[in-house]
Amino acid sequence: MFQTALYRKNIHQYLLILLITVTACLKQDEWTVPDTNCSSDVLPNFTLRELLESYSGTTAEIIDNWIIEAYVISSDRSGNIFNALHLQDKPSNPTAGIQLEVELRDSYLIFQQGDRVLLYLKGLYMGKSKGVFKLGSAYTSFGNLQPGRIPRHAISNHIVQSCDASISLIPKIISISEIHTQPVNTLVRLEEMEFTEEELDSSYAQKQLQTIRKLLDCTDNEILLINSGYSDFYQEPLPEGKGSITAITYLIDDEPGLIIRSLDDVKFTDKRCEDYVTEFTSDQIYISELADPDNNNSARFLELYYSGNKPLSLKGWHIDRYTNNNVEVSSSIDLSDYVINPGQIIVIASNAEAFEQTYGFPPDMAAGVNSPADSNGDDNLTLVDPFGEVIDIFGVIGEDGSGTSHEFEDGRAFRRNEVSLANPFFTPSEWIIYNDTGASGTINQPQNAPQDFTPGFPN
């Protein structure tokens, strides 16, 4: 018993000597920390969201005695965040977030994640830098007032901890496509994420440089990850797998980004995503009608029909026009924004207003003057899939249609009912063609709009 007590006494003496030695080696401002008294009886009289909504467009001093509550979501323990606290208005499902600039290293020793804090705003400055709201003191940069770091001695005048215990933060689970709807400076989690294959041989950051790495989800949507070259983990290799990432939403050059607090936020332990196919081909989509009305050349249009039994994404698809006898593409229509459903017809007009006035309903798409939908009847058209293959064609490329079996000048060309598949080789027998001067096999009878046309309806 005596030996144990003596041992403990010697240990305590040793620790005291060590503490005195370390203290003597530190500068006074490195050793001093802000007052950390807590408060339980002060109530907020304003909200963080109201504060952001009060922003006038320029950095300005807050002169009102506003007090708001917020929750600490950041940590500078790993060095990826420096002299800043990231705060949001609620521990879960936040509606607002802000960055508080502070002259305080190792702030995680005082302000822990999940701490509820009260911000005394009078005398602080609020501004916006590259889309990010910031609070702090003020400094001038190139004649412009900017929010800067609150001096160490003044921090306790503006930020006070609640005496409540830290609360568990619940990151909002979102997808990359939802990042634009999430407030900046709030905590989120994204699932099924991985680093781009091109960066897998890289570390998180280059030494002493802010470094951007790219993250992808399994459908190849992309978001940026912002890392500091001063962080404890900057030399760590990027993980090769996929998984979840918890991070603070941010902006870099007005593009959505993420900031992690430590490597504990990155849990990429699963097998990487399989290649995601977003482009498809099919011979069940084809040109079904072409129109060059004799009485109204502004009412020209073309139709596509889909005979398949499940929706087809048209990402990468396009329609090309070869004017007269040209062998080079004259104009093109990009169909990438469309998904066509079984039995659906897509009507593409040259002039949307004229089309609606003529036929009584708006087209699905307006392609404009000189587009493939604006052909005067002697041009050649191709429907091309995402892989560059011609899936369907009208006419003969390199041959002016005038006086041929593929002229529909002042008339109409439409697919026969028995046709249900595309054809990459022009076959006149698949078409019924009206014109004013076409070759044998066509009908020399000009067509007038709207009565001689059926846009949007099967022939």
C-alpha positions in Angstrom: 0.0 0.0 0.0 2.8 2.5 1.0 4.8 1.7 -2.2 1.7 2.3 -4.4 1.0 5.7 -2.7 4.6 6.7 -3.0 4.6 5.7 -6.7 1.5 7.8 -7.4 3.0 10.8 -5.6 6.2 10.6 -7.7 4.1 10.4 -10.9 2.1 13.5 -9.9 5.3 15.4 -9.1 6.7 14.3 -12.5 3.6 15.5 -14.4 3.7 18.8 -12.5 7.3 19.4 -13.5 6.5 18.4 -17.1 3.5 20.8 -17.2 5.6 23.7 -15.8 8.3 23.0 -18.4 5.8 22.9 -21.4 4.1 26.0 -20.1 7.4 27.9 -20.0 8.1 26.9 -23.6 4.8 28.2 -25.0 4.0 31.7 -26.0 1.3 33.3 -23.8 -1.2 33.7 -26.7 -0.8 30.1 -27.6 -1.6 29.0 -24.1 -4.6 31.3 -23.4 -8.0 30.1 -24.5 -11.2 32.1 -24.6 -13.6 32.1 -21.6 -15.8 29.0 -21.9 -18.5 29.8 -19.4 -21.8 28.3 -20.5 -25.3 29.8 -20.3 -28.6 28.2 -19.8 -30.9 31.2 -19.1 -30.4 33.2 -22.3 -33.0 32.8 -25.0 -32.5 33.5 -28.7 -34.5 36.4 -30.2 -33.7 35.7 -33.8 -33.0 32.7 -36.1 -30.1 31.9 -38.3 -32.4 31.7 -41.2 -33.8 35.2 -40.5 -30.2 36.4 -40.3 -29.4 35.1 -43.8 -32.6 36.5 -45.2 -31.6 39.9 -43.8 -28.5 40.0 -46.0 -28.5 43.1 -48.2 -26.0 42.0 -50.8 -22.9 43.6 -49.2 -20.8 43.0 -46.0 -22.3 45.0 -43.2 -22.1 45.4 -39.4 -25.0 44.0 -37.4 -26.2 46.8 -35.1 -29.2 45.0 -33.6 -29.1 43.0 -30.3 -29.8 39.8 -32.1 -29.1 36.5 -30.3 -29.4 33.3 -32.3 -28.8 29.6 -31.5 -26.9 27.2 -33.6 -25.2 23.9 -33.5 -21.5 23.2 -34.1 -21.0 20.7 -37.0 -17.3 21.1 -37.7 -14.1 20.1 -36.1 -10.5 21.3 -36.8 -9.0 18.3 -35.0 -7.5 16.9 -38.2 -6.5 20.3 -39.6 -8.8 20.1 -42.7 -10.7 23.1 -41.3 -8.8 26.1 -40.0 -9.8 29.1 -37.9 -13.5 28.6 -38.6 -16.6 27.1 -37.0 -19.3 25.7 -39.2 -22.8 26.1 -37.7 -26.3 25.1 -38.6 -29.6 26.0 -37.1 -30.8 22.5 -36.1 -29.1 19.3 -35.2 -31.1 17.5 -37.9 -32.9 18.7 -41.1 -31.3 22.2 -41.0 -32.7 25.1 -42.9 -29.7 27.4 -42.7 -25.9 27.2 -42.2 -23.1 29.7 -41.7 -19.3 29.9 -41.3 -18.0 31.8 -38.3 -14.5 33.2 -38.7 -12.5 32.9 -35.5 -8.8 33.4 -34.5 -8.7 30.1 -32.6 -6.7 27.0 -33.3 -7.7 23.7 -31.9 -11.2 25.0 -31.4 -12.4 21.4 -31.1 -11.1 21.4 -27.5 -13.7 24.0 -26.7 -16.5 23.7 -29.3 -17.4 20.1 -29.8 -19.5 18.7 -32.6 -23.2 18.9 -31.5 -22.6 21.7 -29.1 -25.5 24.2 -28.9 -24.1 27.7 -28.9 -25.6 31.2 -28.6 -24.3 33.9 -31.0 -24.4 37.5 -29.8 -24.4 39.2 -33.2 -24.2 42.9 -32.4 -20.9 44.2 -33.6 -20.2 41.3 -35.9 -20.2 41.6 -39.7 -22.0 39.3 -42.1 -21.0 38.9 -45.7 -21.0 36.4 -48.5 -17.9 35.1 -50.2 -18.3 32.9 -53.3 -21.8 32.0 -52.3 -20.9 31.1 -48.7 -22.4 33.2 -45.8 -19.8 34.2 -43.2 -19.8 36.0 -39.9 -16.8 37.6 -38.2 -14.9 40.9 -37.6 -14.2 43.1 -40.6 -11.2 43.8 -42.8 -10.8 45.5 -46.2 -9.6 43.7 -49.3 -9.0 45.8 -52.4 -11.4 48.4 -51.0 -14.1 45.9 -50.2 -15.3 45.1 -46.7 -15.1 41.4 -45.9 -15.9 39.3 -42.8 -12.7 38.3 -41.1 -11.6 36.4 -38.0 -12.9 37.4 -34.6 -9.9 38.1 -32.4 -9.2 35.5 -29.7 -9.9 37.9 -26.9 -13.3 38.8 -28.3 -14.6 35.3 -29.1 -16.3 34.9 -25.7 -18.2 38.2 -26.3 -20.0 36.7 -29.3 -20.2 33.0 -28.9 -21.3 31.3 -25.7 -21.9 27.6 -25.2 -25.1 26.3 -23.8 -24.8 24.3 -20.6 -26.7 21.5 -22.3 -24.8 18.3 -23.2 -23.7 18.0 -26.8 -26.4 16.6 -29.1 -26.0 13.9 -31.6 -26.0 15.4 -35.1 -28.0 13.6 -37.7 -26.6 14.3 -41.2 -29.3 14.7 -43.9 -29.1 11.8 -46.4 -29.1 13.3 -49.9 -28.1 12.4 -53.4 -25.8 14.5 -55.6 -28.7 15.7 -57.6 -30.2 17.1 -54.4 -27.1 19.0 -53.4 -28.5 22.3 -54.9 -31.5 22.1 -52.6 -29.4 21.7 -49.4 -28.3 24.9 -47.5 -24.6 25.6 -47.7 -22.7 24.9 -44.4 -24.9 22.1 -43.3 -24.1 18.5 -42.5 -25.1 15.8 -45.1 -24.4 12.2 -45.9 -24.2 10.7 -49.4 -24.3 7.0 -50.1 -22.9 4.9 -52.9 -20.0 7.2 -53.5 -16.5 6.7 -54.8 -13.5 8.6 -56.1 -13.0 8.8 -59.8 -10.9 6.1 -61.2 -8.4 8.6 -62.6 -7.6 9.9 -59.1 -7.2 6.5 -57.3 -3.4 6.8 -57.3 -3.6 10.2 -55.6 -3.6 11.3 -52.0 -6.2 13.5 -50.4 -4.3 16.7 -51.1 -1.0 18.1 -52.2 1.2 19.4 -49.4 0.3 23.0 -48.3 -2.2 23.4 -51.1 -6.0 23.3 -51.2 -6.8 20.3 -53.4 -10.0 19.4 -55.2 -10.8 15.7 -55.7 -13.8 14.4 -57.6 -16.5 12.1 -56.2 -19.0 10.1 -58.2 -22.1 8.2 -57.5 -23.0 5.0 -59.2 -24.8 6.8 -62.0 -21.7 9.0 -62.7 -23.1 12.2 -61.1 -20.1 14.2 -59.9 -19.4 16.4 -56.9 -16.2 18.1 -55.6 -14.4 17.3 -52.3 -12.3 20.1 -50.9 -9.2 19.0 -48.9 -6.4 21.0 -47.2 -2.8 20.3 -47.8 -2.2 21.2 -44.1 -4.5 18.4 -42.9 -3.2 15.5 -40.9 -4.4 13.2 -43.6 -3.3 15.0 -46.8 -0.8 12.3 -47.6 -3.2 9.4 -47.2 -4.1 7.6 -50.4 -7.7 7.9 -51.6 -9.7 4.7 -50.9 -10.4 2.5 -53.8 -13.9 1.3 -52.7 -17.3 2.9 -52.5 -19.5 3.8 -49.5 -20.9 6.7 -47.6 -19.4 10.1 -46.9 -20.5 12.5 -44.2 -19.5 16.1 -45.0 -20.3 19.8 -44.7 -21.8 21.3 -47.8 -19.7 24.1 -49.3 -19.1 26.0 -52.6 -15.9 26.4 -54.6 -16.1 28.8 -57.5 -19.9 28.7 -57.1 -19.8 24.9 -57.7 -21.3 22.6 -55.0 -18.6 20.9 -52.9 -18.0 19.0 -49.7 -15.6 19.3 -46.7 -14.9 16.4 -44.5 -13.8 16.9 -40.8 -11.6 13.8 -40.6 -11.1 10.5 -42.4 -13.7 9.1 -40.0 -16.2 10.8 -42.3 -15.2 8.6 -45.3 -16.3 5.0 -45.2 -15.5 3.5 -48.6 -15.2 -0.2 -47.8 -17.5 -1.7 -50.4 -16.8 -2.9 -53.9 -16.8 -0.1 -56.5 -19.8 0.7 -58.6 -20.3 -1.3 -61.7 -20.2 0.6 -65.0 -23.5 2.3 -65.4 -25.0 2.2 -68.8 -26.8 5.4 -69.7 -26.9 5.2 -73.5 -28.9 2.7 -75.4 -29.7 1.9 -79.0 -32.9 0.5 -80.6 -34.3 -0.2 -84.0 -37.8 0.3 -82.7 -37.7 4.1 -83.0 -38.0 5.6 -86.4 -39.1 8.7 -88.5 -42.8 8.4 -89.0 -43.8 11.6 -90.7 -42.2 14.6 -92.5 -44.2 17.7 -93.4 -43.6 20.6 -95.9 -47.1 22.1 -96.3 -47.7 23.8 -99.6 -49.7 26.6 -98.0 -47.5 27.3 -94.9 -43.8 26.6 -94.8 -43.7 27.8 -91.1 -45.8 24.7 -90.2 -43.2 22.2 -91.1 -42.4 19.4 -88.7 -41.1 15.8 -88.4 -42.2 13.0 -86.2 -40.6 10.1 -84.4 -42.5 7.0 -83.4 -41.4 4.3 -80.9 -42.8 0.8 -81.2 -40.9 -0.7 -78.2 -42.4 -2.1 -75.0 -40.4 -0.2 -72.4 -39.2 3.4 -72.1 -36.1 4.4 -74.1 -33.7 7.1 -73.1 -32.6 9.2 -76.1 -29.4 10.4 -74.4 -26.8 10.8 -77.2 -29.4 10.4 -80.0 -29.7 13.0 -82.7 -31.3 13.7 -86.1 -29.1 15.0 -88.9 -30.1 16.9 -92.0 -28.1 16.7 -95.3 -29.4 19.7 -97.4 -30.0 18.9 -101.1 -27.0 16.9 -102.3 -24.6 17.6 -99.5 -22.6 14.7 -98.0 -21.8 16.7 -94.9 -24.3 17.3 -92.1 -26.0 20.7 -92.5 -27.8 20.8 -89.1 -28.7 18.5 -86.3 -31.3 18.1 -83.5 -30.0 16.8 -80.1 -32.6 14.4 -78.5 -30.7 13.8 -75.3 -33.2 15.4 -73.0 -36.0 13.0 -74.0 -37.2 9.6 -72.8 -39.7 8.1 -75.2 -42.4 5.7 -74.0 -44.0 2.7 -75.7 -46.3 3.9 -78.5 -45.3 7.5 -78.0 -44.9 10.0 -80.9 -42.5 13.0 -80.5 -43.4 15.9 -82.7 -40.6 18.3 -83.6 -41.6 21.6 -85.2 -39.5 24.2 -87.0 -41.6 27.0 -85.5 -43.5 26.2 -82.2 -45.8 29.3 -82.4 -46.8 28.7 -86.1 -47.2 25.0 -85.4 -49.6 25.6 -82.5 -51.6 28.2 -84.5 -51.9 25.8 -87.4 -52.6 22.4 -85.7 -54.1 23.6 -82.4 -51.6 22.1 -79.9 -47.9 22.8 -79.1 -45.1 20.5 -80.4 -43.0 18.4 -78.1 -39.9 20.3 -79.3 -39.1 23.3 -81.5 -35.9 22.9 -83.5 -35.8 26.2 -85.4 -35.2 27.5 -88.9 -32.9 25.4 -91.1 -33.1 22.5 -88.7 -34.0 18.9 -89.8 -37.6 19.8 -88.9 -37.5 22.7 -91.4 -36.7 20.7 -94.6 -38.2 22.0 -97.8 -38.7 18.5 -99.1 -35.6 17.7 -101.1 -33.2 17.0 -98.2 -32.1 13.8 -96.6 -32.5 12.9 -92.9 -30.9 10.4 -90.6 -31.7 9.2 -87.1 -28.4 8.4 -85.3 -28.0 6.5 -82.0 -25.5 7.4 -79.2 -22.8 5.2 -80.8 -22.9 7.0 -84.1 -24.8 4.3 -86.0 -27.5 5.4 -88.4 -30.7 3.7 -87.2 -33.2 5.2 -89.7 -33.0 7.2 -92.8 -35.1 9.1 -95.3 -33.6 9.8 -98.7 -30.3 9.1 -100.2 -27.3 11.1 -98.9 -25.5 12.9 -101.7 -28.6 13.0 -103.9 -30.9 16.1 -104.2 -34.4 14.9 -103.6 -36.0 17.0 -106.3 -37.8 14.8 -108.9 -36.8 11.6 -107.1 -38.6 8.9 -105.1 -37.7 10.8 -101.9 -39.1 14.2 -102.7 -41.8 15.5 -100.3 -41.6 19.2 -101.4 -44.9 21.0 -100.8 -46.2 17.7 -99.4 -45.8 15.0 -96.9 -44.0 11.7 -96.4 -45.2 9.2 -93.8 -44.4 5.6 -92.9 -46.8 2.8 -93.9 -48.8 1.2 -91.1 -47.1 -2.2 -91.5 -43.7 -0.7 -90.7 -42.7 -1.2 -87.1 -38.9 -1.1 -87.2 -36.3 1.4 -88.3 -34.3 0.9 -91.5 -30.8 2.3 -92.1 -31.3 1.9 -95.8 -33.9 4.1 -97.6 -36.6 1.9 -98.9 -39.3 3.8 -100.9 -41.9 1.0 -100.5 -42.0 1.8 -96.7 -43.3 5.3 -97.4 -46.3 7.1 -98.8 -45.0 10.3 -100.3 -46.9 13.4 -101.6 -45.1 16.2 -103.5 -45.4 18.5 -106.5 -42.9 17.0 -108.9 -41.7 13.6 -107.5 -40.7 10.5 -109.4 -42.9 7.5 -110.2 -44.1 5.8 -107.1 -44.8 9.1 -105.3 -48.1 11.0 -105.4 -47.9 14.4 -107.3 -50.4 16.1 -105.1 -49.4 19.0 -102.8 -50.7 18.9 -99.3 -52.1 21.8 -97.2 -52.1 22.3 -93.4 -53.7 21.4 -91.3 -56.2 19.2 -93.0 -53.8 17.0 -94.9 -51.5 16.2 -91.9 -51.8 14.2 -88.7 -49.0 15.3 -86.3 -49.0 13.4 -83.0 -51.3 10.7 -84.3 -50.6 7.3 -85.9 -51.0 7.3 -89.6 
